[in-house]
Amino acid sequence: MKKIEAIIRRSKYRVVKEALHDKGVTFFSYWDVTGVGNEQKGSVYRGVSYSTTDIQRRYLSIVVNDEFVEGAIAAILEAGKTGEVGDGKIFISDINEAYRIRTAEKGSDTLS
């Protein structure tokens, strides 16, 4: 099992979610987060300059069985890309064990 953590543009969330569902990834958690990255744009509103170095993004936490990893990554890369600075990041880590709270079963079957 692997944990896929993706930080994407909020505007791309719906497209990424649909792409993940098309790959068979139907369950994940997400949060709205603020981060600091390489995007260095500023904006001016009514003559006042505002810093946009604090970037609003959506954080996805996805745990999948090994056979879904490559498809999930491909879905996020394709659906989340704009080609501009600030498209986000994907991190992959190993999951040693998973438990289903309702039945106390453990292992990869808990993800289905």
N, C-alpha and C positions, 0 to 999 in steps of 0.2 A: 504494500500500500504506500501511496505517496500523498504528501500534502502539497498542493499548488496554491501559492499565495500570489495574487496578481493585484497590482495597483494600476487602475485604468482611468481614463477620462470619464467623468460622469455622463457626458453626452454620448458615450459609446456603450453604456451599460446595457441598454435594451438589445442592441445588436449582438453584443458578446453573449448575453444570456440566451438568446435564441440560437446562436451558433453552438453553445455548449449543449443545449437541449438536443440539437440535431446530432451531436456526437454521442448521445446517451448519458450525458452528465445532467441529472435532473435535480440534484440536491446540493446546495452550498449556502454559505452564510456570507453576508456582505455588510459593510459599514461605510458611512460617509466619513472621510478623513481629510485632514489638512496636512500638507507636507511642504518641504522646501526642496527644490530641485535645481536643475540647470536653466530652467526657463527664467529669463531676466527681463520680461516685459514690464513696462509701467503704463499707467493710463492716466488720462487727464479728464476730469469731469467738472464742468463749470469752472474751469480755470484752476482747479486744485489737483495736484499730482498725487496719485495713489500708487503705492508699491503693490505689485502682484507677485512678489516672491513667495508668499504663502499661497500654495496651490491647492484648490479643492479637487479631490479625487475620490474614487470609490475603491475600496479594498475588498477583494474577494478571497474567501478561504474555502478551498475545495479539497476534499479528501476522496481519492479514487483508488480503485484496484489498479494494479500495474498495467493491465491491458488498455486502460482508458487514458493513460498519461499523455502519450504522443498526440492523440486526437484532441484532447482538451487543450494542450499547449498550442497546437495548430489553429484551433478555433479562436483562441484568445488573440494570437498573433495576427491572424487574418482580419478578424472582426474589429479589433481594437486599434488598428493602425490608421493614422492619418498622414504619416510621413513627416510630421512636425516634431520639434523638440517638445517633450512633455507627454508623449504617448503612454509612458508608464514602464513598469518592470514586472517580471515574473520570477518567482523563487520556488525551487523544488526542494523538498526535504523528505526523509524517510519517516514513516509511521510504524512504530514497532508493534502496536496492538490497538484494537478497537473493540469496544463493548457496546451492545445494545442495552440500554437501561431497562426497557420494558421486560425483556426476556432473560437478561443476564448472559446471552450468548456472546461469544467473542470470535474474532477473526474477520476475514474478508467478507463473509456473508452478512455481516452487520451493515454493510454499505448498500445493500440492495433493498 
